[in-house]
Amino acid sequence: MKHDDLDPKGAYCELSSLCQLRFAARDMNLFSRTPARSQLSGGLRTRIRGRGMDFEEVRLYQAGDDVRTIDWRVTARTQVTHTKIFREERERPIFMILDQRSPMFFGSRQCFKSVLGAHIGSLLSWAALEQGDRIGGLIFGDQQQRDVRARRSKHAVLELLHRIHDFNHQLNNPVAEEPSQPLAAVLADTRRLAKPGSALFIISDFHDFDAHCEQQLFELSRHSDLTLIHVYDPIEKHLASSASLALSDGRERCQIPAQDKGFQQAYRANFEHNLEQLVLSCQRLKLPLLTYSTTDPIQTLMRERFGKRRKSRPGKPSTKPSA
């Protein structure tokens, strides 16, 4: 099956497509391997620190090395002080926070935002399982939320996908009948669920992002690695000119002046202002922010961002651009 056949489509996601995304996630790596900052640190940089237990190599002793790691046998044989090098690689549980509230139930082309978010969450979940990490998540709607305990198994991913599918198919209106739970409250609850050292991927349209959300992100970022993934529909960014545009919530109907230049500029400025506030918050907190449209080739873009990198030869720079 071609990857394009699994691109998000329509108003609702299909469980079979979410499961088949496992094959598209095989060449993804959520965390790039970085050179060790110290002689006892592992390949994955985390907020958890300590001495590693996996032996890597023996090398000449250098000033500042821990004397407890001196290899006395090699030192006695060579008459030169050598030390053992260990590699520490702490596991990093991955936690998916996916927004499936009513405002996500909207789309003008190809798919709804809720479907795009479901596919992104599924791709990341399968990629986490592929690289051997524990995977869990929190799916939240207007009034309810369900969490999946982080486990290193296919059953954990399948449970997460079933939750995503169930919440997605409960949506039927972009306007909630009752006031929905704010994003700030969900982020506050995430602090209780996510263990220190976890990697959190927050997928939402962030329509109600405010200062309270930024404060919760700050608290989360103190002990976890956060990545924000913003999804939107093109019509939210730019309203195409039209002689008339009618909107209805099923009870009332109104006409908006879509052809008016001033209205179009104000409409676009509102989207850009909200996005700018999100960008500035991420910059202040030093958090990565990814933005995807419902018309984007999401699998291609995700593989470009999280694609596995080939190791370059010593002394030869890699020719592949960094994400």
N, C-alpha and C positions, 0 to 999 in steps of 0.2 A: 504493500500500500504506500502510495506517495504521501509525503508529509503534507502537501497542499490539500489532500483529501481530509485532513484532520483539522484544518483551520476553523476557528470559531465561526458559526453561522447561526442566524435566526434569533428567536426570542428566548429559547430555552436550550440548555446544554443537554447532551445525551451521555448517559453513563458509559456506553460502549466507547464513545470517542475519548472520554477522559481516561479510560483504561488503556486505550491504544496509544495514547501519548507517551507511554513508557518507552516505545521504540524511538520516538523523536528526542527523548531526553538522554539517550545513551551517550551522546557526544557533548554533554554539558557538564561543567564543573563549577559549582557555586562559589568555591573559594580557590583563588589562585595560590599556588605554592610560592612563598616568598623566601628569600634567603634569611637564614637565622640571624637574629640580631645579636645573640650571644652564643657562646660555645655550648650551652646546655639547653638551648631552646629548640623547639620542634619546627617543622615546616609550616604548620598552621599557627598564625599569630592570634592568640586569644587573650582575654583579660585574666585568665587563670595562670598563675605563675608557680613554678616549683622545679625540682630537679627531675630530669627524665630517667627512665629505667631501661631503655632500649640501647644496647651498646652499638656504636656506629664505627669508631676507628680509634687508633692510637697515633698520637703525634707528639712532637717535641713539646716539652713543658714551656709555657710562656708566663711571664710575670702577670699575676692576677688570677691564674688558674687555682682551683680549689685543690689544696694539698691532699685531700681525701681521695681524689681521683687519680693519683699517681699510680702508674703501672709498675710495681716494684720488680716484677720478673723481667720485663723488657729493659728497665733501667739497669738492673744488675748485669744483664747479658751484654748491653751496649755501652755501659759505663756513662751513659748520657740520660738525663732525666726525661722520661716520657709520661704522658698523662692520657687517661682514657676519655673519649668523647662520647657523650650519650645524647640521644635525641628524644625529646619529649613531644608527644603529640596527644594532647587531651582531646577527647571527643567533644564535638560541638553540636548539641541538640538543635534541630531546626524547627522553628515554630511558625506556622502560616496563619496570619490573621486576615481573613477575607470578608469583605463587606458585601452583603447581599440584602441591603435595605431597598426600599421602594425607589429612591432616586436612581439606583443602579439599573432599574428595569426600564431602560430607555436606549433607543438606537435609531438612527436614520438610514444607515447603510450597513450591509453585511451582517452585523450582529449587534446585540445589546451589550451595554457595558457589563452587566451581570454575567453574561456568557464569556466575554473576554477575560474578566477576572477569574472565572472558574477554570478556564484553560491555562492561564498563567499559573494559578495555584497548583494545578495538576502537573504541569511541566516541572515546576520547582520541587514538588513532592517526589516525583519519580527520579529526578536528578539527585536528590538527597539520598534516596534509597540506593541508587546506583553507586554512589561513592561511600556507602557504608555508614551513613549518619543516622541517628535517631530522628524520626519525623513525627510531629504532632501539629495540632492546629486549633484555631478558634474561628468558627463560622458564626456570623451574627446577622440577624435580620432586624426588622423594626422593633419587635418586642422580645424576641427570644435569641438565645445564643447556645451553642453546643461546643464543647471542647473535646479534643481527642488527645489522650495522653501520648507523649512522645515515646515511640518504640522503634526498634530497628527490625522491622519486618514488613513483608508485603501486606499483611493484614492491617497494619496501621495505615498504610497508604489507601487501601481499599475502603477502610472505615471512613477516612477523611473524604474520599471521593463520594461516598454515599451521602455523607452529611452535606457536601457541597451541592450535590444533585437534588437532595430533598429541599434545601433552603431555596435553591434556584427555582424549582417548580412550584413553590408556594407564592412566588411573586405574580401579581396580576394587574398592578397599577403603579405608575411612577409616582403617584401621590399617596402617601400613607393615610389610612382611614383614621388612625390615632397618631399622636406625636411619637415619632420613633426615638429610640435611645440614641443619645448623642455619641459621637466618636470619642470624645474625651472620657466618657464613662466606660466605654469598651477598653480603651487604652489603660485606664486605671485598673480594670479587672485583669488585664494582661500581665500587669506587674505581679499579681498574685500567682498566676499560672506559670509564667516563664521562669525557668531556673537561671541563676546567674551563669554567665558564659554562653547562653543560648544565642542563636542567630535568628532574628525576627524579620520576616518579610510581611509588610503591611500593604495590602492591596485594596484600593478604594478610589472613589472619585474625589474624596476629601471635600465634598460640597459644604460641610459644616466645620471645616478646620478653623480653629481659633486659638487664642492665647492659652486657653486651658489645655488644648491638645498639645501645644508646644511644651508646656510644663510637664505633661505626662511623658512625652518623648524624651525630654531631658532626664527624667528619673529612670526611664527604661535604658537609655543609652549609657548610664553610669555602670551597668553590670552586663549589658548585652550588646551585640552588634546588630544594628538596625539598617534595613533597606526599605525605602518607601517606593511603592510602585503606583503611579497615578494613571488612571484610565479615564478617557473622555471620548465623546462622540464629536465628529467634525462640525455638526450643526450647533454644538454648544460653543464652539470657537468662532465660527463665522456663519452668519445667517444669510443664505443666498437671497438675492433680490427677487421679489415676486410681486405681482400686482396685488395679491391679497393672500393672507395666510390666516387660516382659522384654527383655533385651538379649542379643545373641549376636554373636560374631565369626566364626561359621561352625564353630568347634570347641567352644567352651564357651558355656553359657547361664546367665544369672543373673537374679534378680528384684531390683528396686530399690523401696524404699518411697516411691513417688511421691506417695502420699496423705498422707504424714507431713508436718505443718507445719514441723517442725524441719529435716527433710531439704530441703524446698523453699527455706527461708530460706538454708540453707548453700549450696545449689546456686546460688541467685541471687547470694549474696554473693561466691562464687568468681568468677563472670563479672564482676561490678562491680569487684572488686579488680583483676583483670587489665586491664580496660579503664582503670581509674583510673591504673595504672602507666604505661600507654601515653600517656594524656592528660597526665600530669605530665611525662613525658619530652619530649613535644612542646612543652609550655609552657616548659620549661627551655631548649630549643633554639630556641624561637620558630618552630616548624614548623607549618604548617596540617595539620589532621587532619580527614578526612571519614569518616563512619561510615554504612554502608548495610546494610540487611537484605535477605535474599533475597525478602521480600514487598514491598519498596518499589517504587514505579513509577520505576525507575531512569532511564529516558530523561527523564522530567519533572523529576526532581531534578537530573540532570546539566545539563539546559538552564537550570534556575534558577540553578545554581552557576556555570556557564561560559557563560551566554547572552550574546550580543552586546548591548552597550549602545548605545542611541541617544544621539547627542551632544545635549546640552541647549543652548538658546540662551544667549548671553552675558547674565549677570545674572539668568537664570531657573534656579532649582535643578531638578534632575532629580526627577521624581515616582516613578521606579522604585526600589524598595529595593535596596540593595547586597547582594551575595551574602555 
